[in-house]
Each structure stands twice: as C-alpha cells, then as structure tokens.
Amino acid sequence: MKKLLAFLLLAILIAGCGPKMAKKETSDALNEARAALQAAEAKISELEGEKSSLESQKAQLQQEIDALNKEIEALQNKIDTRCKGRTK
C-alpha cells in the first residue's frame, strides 16, 4: 500500500511537472516573429545585392571621371601651349 501511494504521488508529481503546451496566442506570436525574421533576412539579402551593384557602378563611374579629368588636363595643356605662343 505504501509503495502504491508513493508511486501515485510520484506519478502525479511527474505529470504536474511535465511539458506544457503553448497557448495559441503564444504560438501565433511565435509564428509571426518567425515570418518577420524570414522577411527581414530576405530584405537584407536583397539590399546587400543592391549595395554590391551600386558599389560596382560607383567604381565604373569613378573610372570615367578619372578619364575625363585626364582629358581635361590634356586639353588645358594644349590650350596653354597654343595661347602662350600667340600672346608673345
């Protein structure tokens, strides 16, 4: 009898301390948080791709600017050499 009573008390204790099911609201909030996380990760990936593309475009435009500045310098040198010859 004592063993049966001890077994029943132990069974009740184990059942009372067992895993609990999450409430529907908690489960819904968790699902919403997961969906928001996935959306944020997708947006991050999209923005990183856009950033890479823009950095590539920036580098290309910088090369064009450098080439145009060299052309300006060359033209300015031609102007300076031709104008100096005429003013004398």
SEMI-374347 format. One record per residue: residue number from 1; residue in one letter; x, y, z of N, C-alpha, C in turn. Coordinates in nm, 3 decimals, padded with zeros to 5 digits, always signed. Example, Ala and Ser with C-alpha at 12.3 -4.5 7.8 and 13.67 -1.06 7.14 Angstrom:
2
pos=1 code=A nx=+01.319 ny=-00.569 nz=+00.780 cax=+01.230 cay=-00.450 caz=+00.780 cx=+01.320 cy=-00.330 cz=+00.780
pos=2 code=S nx=+01.285 ny=-00.225 nz=+00.708 cax=+01.367 cay=-00.106 caz=+00.714 cx=+01.290 cy=+00.003 cz=+00.787
This chain:
88
pos=1 code=M nx=+00.081 ny=-00.118 nz=+00.000 cax=+00.000 cay=+00.000 caz=+00.000 cx=+00.087 cy=+00.126 cz=+00.000
pos=2 code=K nx=+00.191 ny=+00.126 nz=+00.080 cax=+00.281 cay=+00.241 caz=+00.085 cx=+00.351 cy=+00.259 cz=-00.050
pos=3 code=K nx=+00.385 ny=+00.146 nz=-00.110 cax=+00.451 cay=+00.155 caz=-00.241 cx=+00.354 cy=+00.211 cz=-00.345
pos=4 code=L nx=+00.229 ny=+00.169 nz=-00.341 cax=+00.129 cay=+00.218 caz=-00.436 cx=+00.105 cy=+00.367 cz=-00.414
pos=5 code=L nx=+00.096 ny=+00.411 nz=-00.290 cax=+00.075 cay=+00.552 caz=-00.259 cx=+00.196 cy=+00.634 cz=-00.304
pos=6 code=A nx=+00.316 ny=+00.584 nz=-00.278 cax=+00.437 cay=+00.653 caz=-00.321 cx=+00.443 cy=+00.661 cz=-00.473
pos=7 code=F nx=+00.405 ny=+00.553 nz=-00.541 cax=+00.403 cay=+00.552 caz=-00.688 cx=+00.304 cy=+00.654 cz=-00.742
pos=8 code=L nx=+00.183 ny=+00.660 nz=-00.683 cax=+00.081 cay=+00.756 caz=-00.727 cx=+00.128 cy=+00.900 cz=-00.705
pos=9 code=L nx=+00.189 ny=+00.927 nz=-00.591 cax=+00.241 cay=+01.063 caz=-00.565 cx=+00.351 cy=+01.100 cz=-00.664
pos=10 code=L nx=+00.438 ny=+01.003 nz=-00.692 cax=+00.544 cay=+01.027 caz=-00.789 cx=+00.486 cy=+01.050 cz=-00.929
pos=11 code=A nx=+00.385 ny=+00.973 nz=-00.968 cax=+00.321 cay=+00.988 caz=-01.099 cx=+00.254 cy=+01.124 cz=-01.111
pos=12 code=I nx=+00.186 ny=+01.167 nz=-01.003 cax=+00.120 cay=+01.299 caz=-01.005 cx=+00.225 cy=+01.410 cz=-01.014
pos=13 code=L nx=+00.333 ny=+01.395 nz=-00.941 cax=+00.440 cay=+01.494 caz=-00.944 cx=+00.501 cy=+01.504 cz=-01.083
pos=14 code=I nx=+00.527 ny=+01.391 nz=-01.145 cax=+00.586 cay=+01.390 caz=-01.279 cx=+00.489 cy=+01.448 cz=-01.381
pos=15 code=A nx=+00.361 ny=+01.411 nz=-01.370 cax=+00.261 cay=+01.463 caz=-01.464 cx=+00.243 cy=+01.613 cz=-01.447
pos=16 code=G nx=+00.251 ny=+01.662 nz=-01.325 cax=+00.235 cay=+01.805 caz=-01.300 cx=+00.353 cy=+01.887 cz=-01.348
pos=17 code=C nx=+00.470 ny=+01.827 nz=-01.352 cax=+00.590 cay=+01.899 caz=-01.393 cx=+00.626 cy=+01.871 cz=-01.539
pos=18 code=G nx=+00.544 ny=+01.800 nz=-01.609 cax=+00.573 cay=+01.764 caz=-01.747 cx=+00.564 cy=+01.884 cz=-01.840
pos=19 code=P nx=+00.593 ny=+01.862 nz=-01.967 cax=+00.589 cay=+01.973 caz=-02.063 cx=+00.449 cy=+02.027 cz=-02.080
pos=20 code=K nx=+00.439 ny=+02.154 nz=-02.090 cax=+00.311 cay=+02.222 caz=-02.109 cx=+00.298 cy=+02.261 cz=-02.256
pos=21 code=M nx=+00.178 ny=+02.262 nz=-02.305 cax=+00.152 cay=+02.307 caz=-02.441 cx=+00.145 cy=+02.460 cz=-02.440
pos=22 code=A nx=+00.199 ny=+02.519 nz=-02.542 cax=+00.198 cay=+02.665 caz=-02.552 cx=+00.056 cy=+02.711 cz=-02.584
pos=23 code=K nx=+00.022 ny=+02.827 nz=-02.532 cax=-00.110 cay=+02.884 caz=-02.562 cx=-00.114 cy=+02.923 cz=-02.709
pos=24 code=K nx=-00.234 ny=+02.929 nz=-02.764 cax=-00.250 cay=+02.964 caz=-02.904 cx=-00.193 cy=+03.102 cz=-02.934
pos=25 code=E nx=-00.214 ny=+03.197 nz=-02.842 cax=-00.162 cay=+03.333 caz=-02.864 cx=-00.010 cy=+03.331 cz=-02.869
pos=26 code=T nx=+00.051 ny=+03.254 nz=-02.782 cax=+00.196 cay=+03.245 caz=-02.780 cx=+00.247 cy=+03.181 cz=-02.908
pos=27 code=S nx=+00.178 ny=+03.078 nz=-02.951 cax=+00.216 cay=+03.009 caz=-03.075 cx=+00.200 cy=+03.101 cz=-03.195
pos=28 code=D nx=+00.090 ny=+03.177 nz=-03.199 cax=+00.067 cay=+03.270 caz=-03.309 cx=+00.174 cy=+03.380 cz=-03.310
pos=29 code=A nx=+00.207 ny=+03.432 nz=-03.191 cax=+00.309 cay=+03.536 caz=-03.183 cx=+00.444 cy=+03.482 cz=-03.228
pos=30 code=L nx=+00.474 ny=+03.359 nz=-03.192 cax=+00.600 cay=+03.297 caz=-03.234 cx=+00.603 cy=+03.280 cz=-03.385
pos=31 code=N nx=+00.492 ny=+03.237 nz=-03.443 cax=+00.486 cay=+03.221 caz=-03.589 cx=+00.500 cy=+03.356 cz=-03.660
pos=32 code=E nx=+00.440 ny=+03.459 nz=-03.604 cax=+00.453 cay=+03.593 caz=-03.663 cx=+00.597 cy=+03.642 cz=-03.655
pos=33 code=A nx=+00.661 ny=+03.614 nz=-03.541 cax=+00.801 cay=+03.655 caz=-03.525 cx=+00.890 cy=+03.581 cz=-03.624
pos=34 code=R nx=+00.864 ny=+03.454 nz=-03.646 cax=+00.942 cay=+03.377 caz=-03.743 cx=+00.922 cy=+03.432 cz=-03.885
pos=35 code=A nx=+00.797 ny=+03.464 nz=-03.918 cax=+00.769 cay=+03.520 caz=-04.051 cx=+00.839 cy=+03.655 cz=-04.068
pos=36 code=A nx=+00.836 ny=+03.736 nz=-03.963 cax=+00.903 cay=+03.867 caz=-03.970 cx=+01.053 cy=+03.849 cz=-03.985
pos=37 code=L nx=+01.109 ny=+03.751 nz=-03.916 cax=+01.253 cay=+03.724 caz=-03.927 cx=+01.289 cy=+03.683 cz=-04.068
pos=38 code=Q nx=+01.209 ny=+03.594 nz=-04.126 cax=+01.236 cay=+03.549 caz=-04.264 cx=+01.225 cy=+03.665 cz=-04.362
pos=39 code=A nx=+01.125 ny=+03.751 nz=-04.344 cax=+01.109 cay=+03.866 caz=-04.431 cx=+01.228 cy=+03.961 cz=-04.417
pos=40 code=A nx=+01.274 ny=+03.981 nz=-04.294 cax=+01.388 cay=+04.070 caz=-04.270 cx=+01.515 cy=+04.013 cz=-04.332
pos=41 code=E nx=+01.534 ny=+03.882 nz=-04.320 cax=+01.652 cay=+03.820 caz=-04.380 cx=+01.648 cy=+03.831 cz=-04.532
pos=42 code=A nx=+01.530 ny=+03.815 nz=-04.591 cax=+01.518 cay=+03.829 caz=-04.736 cx=+01.549 cy=+03.972 cz=-04.779
pos=43 code=K nx=+01.500 ny=+04.069 nz=-04.701 cax=+01.525 cay=+04.211 caz=-04.733 cx=+01.674 cy=+04.243 cz=-04.720
pos=44 code=I nx=+01.739 ny=+04.187 nz=-04.618 cax=+01.883 cay=+04.208 caz=-04.601 cx=+01.958 cy=+04.154 cz=-04.722
pos=45 code=S nx=+01.921 ny=+04.035 nz=-04.765 cax=+01.987 cay=+03.975 caz=-04.880 cx=+01.967 cy=+04.060 cz=-05.005
pos=46 code=E nx=+01.845 ny=+04.108 nz=-05.023 cax=+01.815 cay=+04.194 caz=-05.139 cx=+01.896 cy=+04.322 cz=-05.134
pos=47 code=L nx=+01.903 ny=+04.384 nz=-05.017 cax=+01.976 cay=+04.510 caz=-05.003 cx=+02.127 cy=+04.491 cz=-05.018
pos=48 code=E nx=+02.179 ny=+04.378 nz=-04.973 cax=+02.322 cay=+04.351 caz=-04.992 cx=+02.354 cy=+04.336 cz=-05.141
pos=49 code=G nx=+02.265 ny=+04.271 nz=-05.215 cax=+02.284 cay=+04.260 caz=-05.360 cx=+02.280 cy=+04.396 cz=-05.427
pos=50 code=E nx=+02.185 ny=+04.479 nz=-05.384 cax=+02.174 cay=+04.614 caz=-05.439 cx=+02.297 cy=+04.696 cz=-05.405
pos=51 code=K nx=+02.347 ny=+04.682 nz=-05.283 cax=+02.467 cay=+04.754 caz=-05.241 cx=+02.587 cy=+04.715 cz=-05.326
pos=52 code=S nx=+02.600 ny=+04.587 nz=-05.351 cax=+02.711 cay=+04.538 caz=-05.435 cx=+02.702 cy=+04.595 cz=-05.575
pos=53 code=S nx=+02.582 ny=+04.596 nz=-05.630 cax=+02.561 cay=+04.651 caz=-05.764 cx=+02.596 cy=+04.800 cz=-05.767
pos=54 code=L nx=+02.553 ny=+04.874 nz=-05.666 cax=+02.581 cay=+05.017 caz=-05.661 cx=+02.729 cy=+05.046 cz=-05.643
pos=55 code=E nx=+02.797 ny=+04.963 nz=-05.564 cax=+02.941 cay=+04.982 caz=-05.547 cx=+03.015 cy=+04.958 cz=-05.678
pos=56 code=S nx=+02.970 ny=+04.860 nz=-05.754 cax=+03.030 cay=+04.832 caz=-05.884 cx=+03.007 cy=+04.950 cz=-05.979
pos=57 code=Q nx=+02.884 ny=+05.002 nz=-05.977 cax=+02.851 cay=+05.117 caz=-06.061 cx=+02.934 cy=+05.239 cz=-06.020
pos=58 code=K nx=+02.953 ny=+05.257 nz=-05.890 cax=+03.032 cay=+05.370 caz=-05.840 cx=+03.176 cy=+05.360 cz=-05.890
pos=59 code=A nx=+03.233 ny=+05.240 nz=-05.885 cax=+03.371 cay=+05.221 caz=-05.931 cx=+03.383 cy=+05.251 cz=-06.080
pos=60 code=Q nx=+03.284 ny=+05.209 nz=-06.156 cax=+03.285 cay=+05.236 caz=-06.301 cx=+03.275 cy=+05.386 cz=-06.327
pos=61 code=L nx=+03.187 ny=+05.453 nz=-06.256 cax=+03.172 cay=+05.597 caz=-06.275 cx=+03.298 cy=+05.672 cz=-06.231
pos=62 code=Q nx=+03.364 ny=+05.625 nz=-06.127 cax=+03.488 cay=+05.689 caz=-06.082 cx=+03.596 cy=+05.676 cz=-06.189
pos=63 code=Q nx=+03.601 ny=+05.562 nz=-06.257 cax=+03.697 cay=+05.544 caz=-06.366 cx=+03.668 cy=+05.641 cz=-06.480
pos=64 code=E nx=+03.540 ny=+05.659 nz=-06.510 cax=+03.502 cay=+05.754 caz=-06.615 cx=+03.541 cy=+05.897 cz=-06.576
pos=65 code=I nx=+03.519 ny=+05.931 nz=-06.449 cax=+03.557 cay=+06.065 caz=-06.401 cx=+03.707 cy=+06.085 cz=-06.413
pos=66 code=D nx=+03.785 ny=+05.984 nz=-06.375 cax=+03.930 cay=+05.995 caz=-06.384 cx=+03.974 cy=+06.014 cz=-06.530
pos=67 code=A nx=+03.912 ny=+05.938 nz=-06.620 cax=+03.946 cay=+05.951 caz=-06.763 cx=+03.911 cy=+06.089 cz=-06.815
pos=68 code=L nx=+03.795 ny=+06.141 nz=-06.775 cax=+03.755 cay=+06.275 caz=-06.819 cx=+03.847 cy=+06.383 cz=-06.761
pos=69 code=N nx=+03.890 ny=+06.365 nz=-06.638 cax=+03.983 cay=+06.463 caz=-06.579 cx=+04.116 cy=+06.463 cz=-06.653
pos=70 code=K nx=+04.164 ny=+06.345 nz=-06.693 cax=+04.288 cay=+06.339 caz=-06.771 cx=+04.269 cy=+06.407 cz=-06.906
pos=71 code=E nx=+04.153 ny=+06.387 nz=-06.966 cax=+04.125 cay=+06.451 caz=-07.095 cx=+04.119 cy=+06.603 cz=-07.078
pos=72 code=I nx=+04.060 ny=+06.649 nz=-06.969 cax=+04.054 cay=+06.793 caz=-06.942 cx=+04.194 cy=+06.849 cz=-06.926
pos=73 code=E nx=+04.279 ny=+06.778 nz=-06.853 cax=+04.417 cay=+06.822 caz=-06.834 cx=+04.491 cy=+06.832 cz=-06.968
pos=74 code=A nx=+04.472 ny=+06.730 nz=-07.051 cax=+04.539 cay=+06.730 caz=-07.181 cx=+04.491 cy=+06.848 cz=-07.266
pos=75 code=L nx=+04.362 ny=+06.872 nz=-07.266 cax=+04.308 cay=+06.984 caz=-07.343 cx=+04.355 cy=+07.118 cz=-07.286
pos=76 code=Q nx=+04.361 ny=+07.126 nz=-07.153 cax=+04.409 cay=+07.250 caz=-07.091 cx=+04.555 cy=+07.275 cz=-07.127
pos=77 code=N nx=+04.635 ny=+07.170 nz=-07.130 cax=+04.776 cay=+07.184 caz=-07.170 cx=+04.787 cy=+07.232 cz=-07.314
pos=78 code=K nx=+04.703 ny=+07.179 nz=-07.402 cax=+04.704 cay=+07.223 caz=-07.543 cx=+04.666 cy=+07.370 cz=-07.551
pos=79 code=I nx=+04.564 ny=+07.409 nz=-07.477 cax=+04.521 cay=+07.549 caz=-07.478 cx=+04.633 cy=+07.639 cz=-07.427
pos=80 code=D nx=+04.694 ny=+07.597 nz=-07.317 cax=+04.800 cay=+07.678 caz=-07.259 cx=+04.918 cy=+07.693 cz=-07.355
pos=81 code=T nx=+04.959 ny=+07.585 nz=-07.420 cax=+05.075 cay=+07.593 caz=-07.510 cx=+05.042 cy=+07.675 cz=-07.635
pos=82 code=R nx=+04.923 ny=+07.664 nz=-07.687 cax=+04.887 cay=+07.741 caz=-07.809 cx=+04.865 cy=+07.888 cz=-07.777
pos=83 code=C nx=+04.804 ny=+07.916 nz=-07.663 cax=+04.779 cay=+08.055 caz=-07.627 cx=+04.906 cy=+08.129 cz=-07.590
pos=84 code=K nx=+05.001 ny=+08.059 nz=-07.531 cax=+05.128 cay=+08.122 caz=-07.496 cx=+05.203 cy=+08.163 cz=-07.622
pos=85 code=G nx=+05.195 ny=+08.084 nz=-07.723 cax=+05.264 cay=+08.114 caz=-07.846 cx=+05.204 cy=+08.235 cz=-07.916
pos=86 code=R nx=+05.076 ny=+08.257 nz=-07.905 cax=+05.008 cay=+08.369 caz=-07.972 cx=+05.023 cy=+08.500 cz=-07.895
pos=87 code=T nx=+05.035 ny=+08.493 nz=-07.765 cax=+05.042 cay=+08.616 caz=-07.688 cx=+05.181 cy=+08.680 cz=-07.697
pos=88 code=K nx=+05.278 ny=+08.608 nz=-07.736 cax=+05.412 cay=+08.663 caz=-07.744 cx=+05.437 cy=+08.736 cz=-07.870
